[in-house]
Amino acid sequence: MGILAWIIIGAVAGWLASIAVGRNRSMGFFANLIVGVLGGIIGGFIMNLFGDVGLTGFSIRSLLVAFGGAVLLLLITNWFSGRR
């Protein structure tokens, strides 16, 4: 998957994940982009653990994998930041 597809899917997945977790007001474009790209990496890794292909290109499936990883990342960061 090309770098432009990673950026587009990452931005959309990060934005949707921030809305789902309730952090959309505190996050900007670049934070959503970083969370989405990291979510794609995390989601792809988890999918590979289960024996499935993670990100398959510019598709809805890749967006869902990145979204799931981004939600997981935001929930983990919320859990750690809420404990302080």
C-alpha positions in Angstrom: 0.0 0.0 0.0 1.4 3.4 -1.0 2.3 6.2 1.4 -0.6 8.3 0.1 -3.1 5.5 0.9 -1.6 5.1 4.4 -2.1 8.9 4.9 -5.7 9.0 3.7 -6.8 5.8 5.4 -4.9 6.8 8.6 -6.5 10.3 8.7 -10.0 8.9 8.2 -9.6 6.0 10.6 -8.0 8.3 13.3 -10.8 10.8 12.9 -13.5 8.1 13.1 -11.8 6.5 16.1 -11.5 9.8 17.9 -15.3 10.4 17.4 -16.1 6.8 18.6 -13.9 7.2 21.8 -15.1 10.8 22.5 -11.8 12.6 22.0 -12.6 14.4 18.8 -12.6 17.9 20.4 -9.1 17.4 21.9 -7.4 16.0 18.8 -6.4 17.8 15.6 -5.7 16.6 12.1 -2.1 15.5 12.8 -3.0 13.7 16.0 -5.8 11.9 14.1 -3.4 11.0 11.3 -0.8 9.6 13.7 -3.4 7.6 15.6 -4.9 6.3 12.4 -1.5 5.2 10.9 -0.5 3.6 14.3 -3.9 2.0 14.5 -3.3 0.5 11.0 0.0 -0.9 12.2 -1.6 -2.3 15.4 -4.7 -3.6 13.6 -2.6 -5.2 10.9 -0.4 -6.9 13.5 -3.4 -8.2 15.3 -4.9 -9.6 12.1 -1.6 -11.3 11.3 -1.7 -13.0 14.7 -5.0 -14.5 13.8 -3.6 -15.7 10.5 -5.4 -13.2 8.3 -4.0 -10.4 6.1 -4.2 -7.1 7.8 -4.2 -4.2 5.4 -4.9 -5.1 1.8 -4.7 -1.8 0.0 -7.1 1.1 -0.4 -10.3 -0.6 0.7 -13.1 -0.6 3.3 -11.5 -3.6 4.9 -8.2 -1.7 5.4 -10.2 1.2 6.9 -12.0 -1.1 9.3 -8.7 -2.7 10.4 -7.1 0.7 10.9 -10.2 2.0 12.7 -10.2 -1.0 15.1 -6.5 -0.5 15.9 -6.9 3.2 16.4 -9.9 2.7 18.8 -7.8 0.2 20.7 -4.9 2.6 20.8 -7.1 5.5 22.1 -8.7 3.3 24.7 -5.3 2.2 26.0 -4.1 5.8 26.1 -7.3 6.9 27.9 -6.9 4.1 30.4 -3.3 5.1 31.2 -3.9 8.8 31.3 -7.0 8.4 33.4 -5.0 6.6 36.1 -3.0 9.7 37.0 
